[in-house]
Amino acid sequence: MRILLLFFIFLATFLSITPSAMAMAKNMQAVQIYTDNQLLDLIRDNKHLSQVVLDECQLVQDIEARANISKMPSYQFLWGDMLAYGVCVKKDISLGLHYMHLAADQGLAEGLEQLGRYYHIGKFMQVDTERAIVYLKTAASLNNLAAQMRLAGLYQQGYGSPLDFPALYSQLHHSLTDDKATHKKISELLTDLASKMPSKVVTQAKSTSYTN
């Protein structure tokens, strides 16, 4: 009789906690790690940090492993940004910038553009326009439109070498965008660049590729 009573108590307890347990299991369902292409798309849309937060910081260890062990540039960039801004991890600007540099050194266009932007505006470090141009030129040659436009803005302000104008003109001339405001801005930048070069150089730049 005692055994039967214990059985019913166990059964009642099990049935009472099953719905909540199932709900908890559903909420704790593991988030799949991003593919390299998925992560690059997030980075290009500047949604990589918000996605890590939306995923409730479940992927921190996986992200760190891919940055440190696999040395994937996209994950080095993500891990660096997380450290620099203190997203899901303790904030460490110096270490964050170290990982951004690692990503840039592997030729990640987004990493190169971001470092160029940071040196340009003085984010996390002192303004260094010459160093900014070096990073932006490399990112521009990898078809990074944000880098190309920022570089054109610097050339407008009198920075850079006239010898580099044809390459940037060509890159912007062949750039693609479906955003009307961006398209208009590119047209303005092209007009300004063209005014700084002989017409025959402009014509040649239109038919020459300066991207990698």
MIDOSE-1310 file (N, C-alpha, C; in nm, 2 decimals, decimal comma, always signed):
residues 212
mril	+0,08/-0,12/+0,00/+0,00/+0,00/+0,00/+0,09/+0,13/+0,00; +0,19/+0,12/+0,09/+0,28/+0,23/+0,10/+0,35/+0,26/-0,04; +0,39/+0,15/-0,11/+0,46/+0,16/-0,23/+0,37/+0,23/-0,34; +0,24/+0,18/-0,33/+0,15/+0,23/-0,43/+0,12/+0,38/-0,41
llff	+0,12/+0,42/-0,28/+0,10/+0,56/-0,24/+0,22/+0,65/-0,29; +0,34/+0,60/-0,27/+0,46/+0,67/-0,32/+0,46/+0,69/-0,47; +0,41/+0,58/-0,54/+0,40/+0,58/-0,68/+0,31/+0,69/-0,73; +0,19/+0,71/-0,67/+0,10/+0,81/-0,71/+0,15/+0,95/-0,68
ifla	+0,22/+0,96/-0,57/+0,28/+1,09/-0,53/+0,38/+1,13/-0,64; +0,47/+1,04/-0,68/+0,57/+1,06/-0,78/+0,51/+1,10/-0,91; +0,40/+1,02/-0,95/+0,33/+1,05/-1,08/+0,27/+1,19/-1,08; +0,21/+1,23/-0,97/+0,14/+1,36/-0,96/+0,25/+1,47/-0,97
tfls	+0,36/+1,45/-0,90/+0,47/+1,55/-0,90/+0,52/+1,56/-1,05; +0,54/+1,45/-1,11/+0,60/+1,45/-1,25/+0,51/+1,52/-1,35; +0,38/+1,49/-1,34/+0,28/+1,55/-1,43/+0,27/+1,70/-1,40; +0,29/+1,74/-1,27/+0,27/+1,89/-1,24/+0,39/+1,97/-1,29
itps	+0,51/+1,91/-1,30/+0,63/+1,99/-1,34/+0,66/+1,97/-1,49; +0,60/+1,87/-1,55/+0,63/+1,85/-1,69/+0,61/+1,97/-1,79; +0,49/+2,04/-1,78/+0,47/+2,16/-1,87/+0,58/+2,26/-1,85; +0,61/+2,30/-1,72/+0,71/+2,40/-1,70/+0,85/+2,36/-1,74
amam	+0,88/+2,23/-1,72/+1,01/+2,18/-1,76/+1,02/+2,18/-1,91; +0,91/+2,15/-1,98/+0,92/+2,15/-2,13/+0,93/+2,29/-2,18; +0,87/+2,39/-2,11/+0,88/+2,53/-2,15/+1,03/+2,58/-2,13; +1,08/+2,54/-2,02/+1,22/+2,58/-1,99/+1,32/+2,52/-2,09
aknm	+1,29/+2,39/-2,13/+1,38/+2,32/-2,22/+1,37/+2,40/-2,36; +1,25/+2,44/-2,39/+1,23/+2,51/-2,52/+1,31/+2,64/-2,52; +1,30/+2,72/-2,40/+1,37/+2,85/-2,39/+1,52/+2,83/-2,39; +1,57/+2,71/-2,34/+1,71/+2,69/-2,33/+1,77/+2,62/-2,45
qavq	+1,69/+2,61/-2,55/+1,73/+2,54/-2,68/+1,86/+2,60/-2,73; +1,96/+2,52/-2,76/+2,09/+2,58/-2,80/+2,07/+2,66/-2,93; +2,14/+2,77/-2,94/+2,15/+2,85/-3,06/+2,26/+2,80/-3,15; +2,23/+2,78/-3,27/+2,33/+2,74/-3,37/+2,43/+2,84/-3,40
iytd	+2,56/+2,81/-3,40/+2,66/+2,90/-3,43/+2,65/+2,95/-3,58; +2,68/+3,07/-3,60/+2,66/+3,13/-3,74/+2,76/+3,07/-3,84; +2,72/+3,06/-3,96/+2,82/+3,02/-4,06/+2,90/+3,15/-4,09; +3,01/+3,13/-4,16/+3,09/+3,24/-4,20/+3,02/+3,35/-4,28
nqll	+2,94/+3,30/-4,38/+2,86/+3,39/-4,46/+2,75/+3,46/-4,38; +2,69/+3,39/-4,29/+2,58/+3,46/-4,21/+2,65/+3,57/-4,12; +2,76/+3,54/-4,07/+2,83/+3,64/-3,98/+2,87/+3,76/-4,06; +2,93/+3,73/-4,18/+2,97/+3,84/-4,27/+2,85/+3,93/-4,31
dlir	+2,74/+3,87/-4,33/+2,62/+3,95/-4,36/+2,58/+4,04/-4,24; +2,58/+3,98/-4,13/+2,55/+4,05/-4,00/+2,65/+4,17/-3,98; +2,78/+4,14/-4,01/+2,88/+4,25/-3,99/+2,85/+4,36/-4,09; +2,82/+4,33/-4,22/+2,80/+4,43/-4,32/+2,68/+4,51/-4,29
dnkh	+2,58/+4,45/-4,22/+2,46/+4,53/-4,18/+2,47/+4,59/-4,05; +2,59/+4,57/-3,99/+2,61/+4,62/-3,85/+2,51/+4,57/-3,75; +2,48/+4,44/-3,76/+2,39/+4,37/-3,67/+2,45/+4,26/-3,59; +2,59/+4,25/-3,60/+2,65/+4,13/-3,54/+2,65/+4,14/-3,39
lsqv	+2,66/+4,26/-3,33/+2,66/+4,26/-3,18/+2,52/+4,25/-3,13; +2,42/+4,31/-3,20/+2,28/+4,29/-3,15/+2,23/+4,15/-3,16; +2,29/+4,08/-3,26/+2,25/+3,94/-3,28/+2,30/+3,85/-3,17; +2,42/+3,88/-3,12/+2,48/+3,81/-3,01/+2,39/+3,83/-2,88
vlde	+2,35/+3,95/-2,87/+2,26/+3,99/-2,75/+2,12/+3,92/-2,77; +2,07/+3,92/-2,89/+1,94/+3,85/-2,91/+1,95/+3,70/-2,88; +2,07/+3,64/-2,91/+2,09/+3,50/-2,88/+2,13/+3,48/-2,73; +2,10/+3,58/-2,65/+2,12/+3,57/-2,50/+2,26/+3,53/-2,46
cqlv	+2,36/+3,57/-2,54/+2,50/+3,55/-2,51/+2,53/+3,40/-2,50; +2,46/+3,31/-2,56/+2,48/+3,17/-2,55/+2,60/+3,12/-2,63; +2,65/+3,20/-2,73/+2,76/+3,16/-2,82/+2,89/+3,22/-2,78; +2,91/+3,28/-2,67/+3,03/+3,35/-2,63/+3,15/+3,25/-2,64
qdie	+3,14/+3,13/-2,59/+3,25/+3,04/-2,59/+3,29/+2,99/-2,73; +3,18/+2,97/-2,81/+3,20/+2,93/-2,95/+3,27/+3,04/-3,03; +3,23/+3,16/-3,01/+3,28/+3,28/-3,08/+3,43/+3,29/-3,04; +3,46/+3,28/-2,91/+3,60/+3,30/-2,87/+3,69/+3,19/-2,93
aran	+3,63/+3,06/-2,93/+3,71/+2,95/-2,99/+3,74/+2,97/-3,13; +3,64/+3,02/-3,21/+3,66/+3,04/-3,35/+3,76/+3,16/-3,38; +3,76/+3,25/-3,28/+3,86/+3,36/-3,30/+4,00/+3,32/-3,26; +4,01/+3,24/-3,15/+4,14/+3,20/-3,10/+4,20/+3,08/-3,16
iskm	+4,12/+2,97/-3,17/+4,17/+2,85/-3,22/+4,16/+2,83/-3,37; +4,04/+2,86/-3,43/+4,03/+2,85/-3,57/+4,08/+2,97/-3,64; +4,10/+3,08/-3,57/+4,15/+3,21/-3,62/+4,08/+3,26/-3,75; +3,95/+3,24/-3,75/+3,86/+3,29/-3,85/+3,85/+3,44/-3,85
psyq	+3,89/+3,51/-3,95/+3,89/+3,66/-3,94/+3,75/+3,72/-3,91; +3,64/+3,66/-3,96/+3,51/+3,71/-3,93/+3,48/+3,70/-3,78; +3,53/+3,59/-3,72/+3,50/+3,57/-3,57/+3,61/+3,65/-3,49; +3,72/+3,68/-3,54/+3,82/+3,76/-3,48/+3,76/+3,91/-3,47
flwg	+3,70/+3,95/-3,58/+3,63/+4,08/-3,58/+3,52/+4,09/-3,48; +3,43/+3,98/-3,48/+3,32/+3,98/-3,39/+3,37/+3,98/-3,24; +3,46/+3,89/-3,21/+3,52/+3,88/-3,08/+3,58/+4,02/-3,03; +3,65/+4,08/-3,13/+3,71/+4,21/-3,10/+3,61/+4,31/-3,07
dmla	+3,50/+4,32/-3,14/+3,40/+4,42/-3,12/+3,33/+4,39/-2,99; +3,30/+4,26/-2,96/+3,24/+4,23/-2,83/+3,33/+4,27/-2,71; +3,46/+4,26/-2,72/+3,55/+4,30/-2,61/+3,55/+4,45/-2,60; +3,56/+4,52/-2,72/+3,58/+4,66/-2,72/+3,46/+4,73/-2,66
ygvc	+3,34/+4,68/-2,69/+3,21/+4,74/-2,64/+3,15/+4,67/-2,52; +3,22/+4,56/-2,47/+3,17/+4,50/-2,35/+3,04/+4,43/-2,37; +3,02/+4,36/-2,49/+2,89/+4,29/-2,52/+2,91/+4,14/-2,48; +2,84/+4,10/-2,38/+2,83/+3,97/-2,32/+2,97/+3,92/-2,26
vkkd	+3,06/+4,01/-2,26/+3,19/+3,98/-2,19/+3,24/+4,11/-2,12; +3,34/+4,10/-2,04/+3,40/+4,21/-1,97/+3,47/+4,30/-2,07; +3,44/+4,43/-2,06/+3,50/+4,52/-2,16/+3,65/+4,53/-2,15; +3,71/+4,52/-2,27/+3,86/+4,52/-2,27/+3,89/+4,58/-2,41
islg	+3,91/+4,72/-2,42/+3,92/+4,79/-2,54/+4,06/+4,75/-2,61; +4,16/+4,74/-2,53/+4,29/+4,71/-2,59/+4,29/+4,57/-2,65; +4,24/+4,47/-2,59/+4,23/+4,33/-2,64/+4,14/+4,33/-2,76; +4,03/+4,40/-2,75/+3,93/+4,41/-2,86/+4,00/+4,46/-2,99
lhym	+4,07/+4,57/-2,97/+4,14/+4,62/-3,09/+4,25/+4,53/-3,15; +4,31/+4,45/-3,06/+4,40/+4,35/-3,10/+4,34/+4,25/-3,19; +4,22/+4,20/-3,16/+4,15/+4,11/-3,24/+4,10/+4,17/-3,37; +4,06/+4,30/-3,37/+4,03/+4,37/-3,49/+4,14/+4,38/-3,59
hlaa	+4,26/+4,40/-3,53/+4,38/+4,41/-3,61/+4,42/+4,27/-3,67; +4,39/+4,17/-3,59/+4,42/+4,03/-3,65/+4,33/+4,00/-3,77; +4,20/+4,04/-3,76/+4,11/+4,02/-3,87/+4,15/+4,11/-3,99; +4,19/+4,23/-3,96/+4,23/+4,32/-4,07/+4,36/+4,26/-4,14
dqgl	+4,45/+4,21/-4,06/+4,58/+4,15/-4,11/+4,55/+4,03/-4,20; +4,43/+3,97/-4,18/+4,40/+3,85/-4,27/+4,32/+3,90/-4,39; +4,30/+4,03/-4,41/+4,24/+4,09/-4,52/+4,09/+4,10/-4,52; +4,03/+4,10/-4,40/+3,89/+4,11/-4,38/+3,85/+4,26/-4,41
aegl	+3,78/+4,28/-4,52/+3,75/+4,42/-4,56/+3,68/+4,50/-4,46; +3,58/+4,43/-4,39/+3,51/+4,50/-4,28/+3,59/+4,54/-4,17; +3,69/+4,46/-4,13/+3,79/+4,49/-4,03/+3,88/+4,61/-4,07; +3,92/+4,61/-4,19/+4,01/+4,72/-4,24/+3,93/+4,85/-4,24
eqlg	+3,80/+4,84/-4,29/+3,72/+4,96/-4,29/+3,70/+5,02/-4,15; +3,67/+4,93/-4,06/+3,64/+4,97/-3,92/+3,76/+5,04/-3,86; +3,88/+4,98/-3,87/+4,00/+5,04/-3,82/+4,03/+5,17/-3,88; +4,01/+5,18/-4,02/+4,03/+5,31/-4,09/+3,93/+5,41/-4,03
ryyh	+3,81/+5,37/-4,01/+3,71/+5,47/-3,95/+3,74/+5,51/-3,81; +3,79/+5,42/-3,73/+3,83/+5,45/-3,60/+3,95/+5,55/-3,59; +4,05/+5,52/-3,68/+4,16/+5,61/-3,68/+4,12/+5,75/-3,74; +4,02/+5,75/-3,82/+3,97/+5,88/-3,88/+3,90/+5,96/-3,78
igkf	+3,81/+5,90/-3,70/+3,73/+5,98/-3,61/+3,78/+5,98/-3,47; +3,89/+5,90/-3,44/+3,94/+5,90/-3,31/+3,86/+5,81/-3,21; +3,81/+5,70/-3,26/+3,73/+5,61/-3,17/+3,83/+5,52/-3,11; +3,83/+5,52/-2,97/+3,92/+5,43/-2,89/+4,07/+5,47/-2,90
mqvd	+4,11/+5,55/-3,00/+4,24/+5,59/-3,01/+4,25/+5,74/-3,06; +4,37/+5,79/-3,07/+4,38/+5,93/-3,12/+4,36/+5,93/-3,27; +4,32/+6,05/-3,32/+4,30/+6,06/-3,47/+4,43/+6,05/-3,53; +4,44/+5,96/-3,64/+4,56/+5,95/-3,72/+4,51/+5,93/-3,86
tera	+4,50/+6,04/-3,93/+4,44/+6,04/-4,07/+4,52/+5,96/-4,17; +4,65/+5,98/-4,16/+4,74/+5,90/-4,25/+4,72/+5,75/-4,24; +4,72/+5,71/-4,11/+4,70/+5,56/-4,09/+4,56/+5,52/-4,13; +4,46/+5,61/-4,11/+4,32/+5,58/-4,15/+4,32/+5,56/-4,30
ivyl	+4,39/+5,64/-4,38/+4,39/+5,63/-4,53/+4,45/+5,50/-4,57; +4,55/+5,45/-4,50/+4,61/+5,32/-4,54/+4,51/+5,21/-4,53; +4,44/+5,20/-4,41/+4,34/+5,10/-4,39/+4,22/+5,11/-4,49; +4,18/+5,24/-4,51/+4,06/+5,26/-4,60/+4,10/+5,23/-4,75
ktaa	+4,22/+5,26/-4,79/+4,26/+5,23/-4,93/+4,26/+5,08/-4,95; +4,30/+5,00/-4,85/+4,30/+4,86/-4,87/+4,16/+4,80/-4,87; +4,08/+4,85/-4,78/+3,94/+4,81/-4,77/+3,87/+4,85/-4,90; +3,90/+4,97/-4,96/+3,84/+5,01/-5,08/+3,87/+4,92/-5,20
slnn	+3,99/+4,87/-5,20/+4,04/+4,79/-5,31/+3,97/+4,65/-5,30; +3,91/+4,62/-5,18/+3,84/+4,49/-5,16/+3,69/+4,52/-5,18; +3,65/+4,62/-5,25/+3,51/+4,65/-5,28/+3,43/+4,69/-5,16; +3,49/+4,75/-5,06/+3,41/+4,79/-4,94/+3,36/+4,94/-4,97
laaq	+3,23/+4,95/-4,99/+3,18/+5,08/-5,03/+3,19/+5,19/-4,92; +3,17/+5,15/-4,80/+3,18/+5,24/-4,69/+3,32/+5,30/-4,68; +3,42/+5,22/-4,71/+3,56/+5,27/-4,71/+3,59/+5,36/-4,83; +3,53/+5,32/-4,94/+3,55/+5,40/-5,06/+3,49/+5,54/-5,04
mrla	+3,37/+5,55/-4,98/+3,31/+5,68/-4,96/+3,38/+5,76/-4,86; +3,42/+5,70/-4,75/+3,49/+5,77/-4,65/+3,63/+5,83/-4,70; +3,69/+5,74/-4,78/+3,82/+5,78/-4,84/+3,80/+5,90/-4,94; +3,69/+5,90/-5,02/+3,66/+6,01/-5,11/+3,64/+6,14/-5,03
glyq	+3,57/+6,12/-4,91/+3,55/+6,24/-4,83/+3,68/+6,30/-4,78; +3,78/+6,21/-4,74/+3,91/+6,26/-4,70/+3,98/+6,33/-4,81; +3,97/+6,27/-4,93/+4,03/+6,34/-5,05/+3,97/+6,47/-5,08; +3,84/+6,49/-5,05/+3,78/+6,61/-5,07/+3,83/+6,72/-4,97
qgyg	+3,88/+6,67/-4,86/+3,93/+6,76/-4,76/+4,08/+6,80/-4,78; +4,13/+6,74/-4,88/+4,27/+6,77/-4,91/+4,37/+6,67/-4,87; +4,33/+6,56/-4,81/+4,42/+6,45/-4,77/+4,45/+6,36/-4,88; +4,55/+6,28/-4,87/+4,58/+6,18/-4,97/+4,66/+6,23/-5,08
spld	+4,70/+6,14/-5,17/+4,78/+6,17/-5,29/+4,70/+6,17/-5,42; +4,72/+6,27/-5,50/+4,65/+6,28/-5,63/+4,67/+6,15/-5,72; +4,78/+6,08/-5,69/+4,81/+5,96/-5,76/+4,71/+5,85/-5,73; +4,64/+5,86/-5,62/+4,54/+5,76/-5,58/+4,40/+5,79/-5,63
fpal	+4,38/+5,91/-5,68/+4,25/+5,95/-5,72/+4,19/+5,86/-5,83; +4,26/+5,82/-5,93/+4,20/+5,74/-6,04/+4,15/+5,61/-5,99; +4,22/+5,54/-5,90/+4,18/+5,41/-5,84/+4,05/+5,43/-5,77; +4,04/+5,53/-5,69/+3,91/+5,55/-5,61/+3,80/+5,59/-5,70
ysql	+3,83/+5,67/-5,80/+3,72/+5,71/-5,90/+3,67/+5,58/-5,97; +3,76/+5,50/-6,01/+3,71/+5,37/-6,08/+3,63/+5,28/-5,98; +3,67/+5,27/-5,86/+3,60/+5,19/-5,76/+3,46/+5,24/-5,74; +3,45/+5,37/-5,72/+3,32/+5,43/-5,70/+3,23/+5,43/-5,82
hhsl	+3,30/+5,45/-5,94/+3,22/+5,44/-6,06/+3,16/+5,30/-6,09; +3,23/+5,20/-6,04/+3,18/+5,06/-6,06/+3,10/+5,01/-5,94; +3,08/+5,09/-5,84/+3,01/+5,04/-5,72/+2,86/+5,02/-5,75; +2,80/+4,94/-5,66/+2,66/+4,91/-5,68/+2,58/+4,94/-5,55
tddk	+2,47/+5,00/-5,56/+2,38/+5,02/-5,44/+2,24/+5,05/-5,49; +2,14/+5,00/-5,41/+2,00/+5,03/-5,44/+1,94/+5,14/-5,35; +2,03/+5,20/-5,27/+1,99/+5,31/-5,18/+2,00/+5,44/-5,26; +1,89/+5,52/-5,27/+1,89/+5,64/-5,35/+1,99/+5,75/-5,29
athk	+1,98/+5,76/-5,15/+2,07/+5,86/-5,09/+2,22/+5,83/-5,11; +2,25/+5,70/-5,10/+2,39/+5,66/-5,12/+2,43/+5,68/-5,26; +2,34/+5,65/-5,36/+2,37/+5,67/-5,50/+2,40/+5,81/-5,53; +2,32/+5,90/-5,47/+2,33/+6,05/-5,49/+2,47/+6,09/-5,43
kise	+2,50/+6,04/-5,32/+2,63/+6,08/-5,25/+2,75/+6,03/-5,34; +2,74/+5,91/-5,39/+2,85/+5,86/-5,48/+2,86/+5,95/-5,60; +2,75/+5,99/-5,66/+2,76/+6,08/-5,78/+2,83/+6,21/-5,74; +2,80/+6,27/-5,62/+2,86/+6,39/-5,58/+3,02/+6,37/-5,56
lltd	+3,05/+6,26/-5,50/+3,19/+6,23/-5,48/+3,27/+6,21/-5,61; +3,20/+6,14/-5,70/+3,26/+6,12/-5,84/+3,29/+6,26/-5,91; +3,19/+6,34/-5,90/+3,20/+6,48/-5,96/+3,32/+6,55/-5,90; +3,33/+6,54/-5,77/+3,44/+6,61/-5,70/+3,58/+6,55/-5,74
lask	+3,59/+6,42/-5,75/+3,71/+6,35/-5,79/+3,75/+6,39/-5,93; +3,65/+6,39/-6,02/+3,67/+6,42/-6,16/+3,73/+6,56/-6,18; +3,69/+6,65/-6,09/+3,73/+6,79/-6,10/+3,88/+6,80/-6,07; +3,94/+6,70/-6,00/+4,08/+6,70/-5,96/+4,17/+6,63/-6,06
mpsk	+4,11/+6,58/-6,17/+4,19/+6,50/-6,26/+4,17/+6,55/-6,41; +4,27/+6,53/-6,49/+4,25/+6,56/-6,64/+4,14/+6,46/-6,69; +4,06/+6,51/-6,79/+3,95/+6,43/-6,84/+4,00/+6,30/-6,90; +4,12/+6,29/-6,96/+4,16/+6,16/-7,01/+4,19/+6,06/-6,90
vvtq	+4,23/+6,11/-6,79/+4,25/+6,02/-6,67/+4,12/+5,97/-6,62; +4,02/+6,05/-6,62/+3,89/+6,01/-6,57/+3,83/+5,91/-6,67; +3,85/+5,93/-6,80/+3,80/+5,83/-6,90/+3,87/+5,70/-6,88; +4,00/+5,70/-6,86/+4,07/+5,58/-6,84/+4,03/+5,50/-6,71
akst	+4,01/+5,58/-6,61/+3,97/+5,52/-6,48/+3,84/+5,45/-6,49; +3,75/+5,50/-6,58/+3,62/+5,44/-6,59/+3,63/+5,30/-6,66; +3,73/+5,28/-6,73/+3,75/+5,15/-6,80/+3,85/+5,06/-6,74; +3,91/+5,10/-6,62/+4,01/+5,02/-6,56/+3,96/+4,97/-6,42
sytn	+4,00/+4,85/-6,38/+3,96/+4,79/-6,26/+4,07/+4,81/-6,16; +4,04/+4,86/-6,04/+4,14/+4,88/-5,93/+4,09/+4,80/-5,81; +4,02/+4,70/-5,83/+3,98/+4,62/-5,71/+4,04/+4,48/-5,71; +4,05/+4,42/-5,60/+4,11/+4,28/-5,59/+4,00/+4,18/-5,59
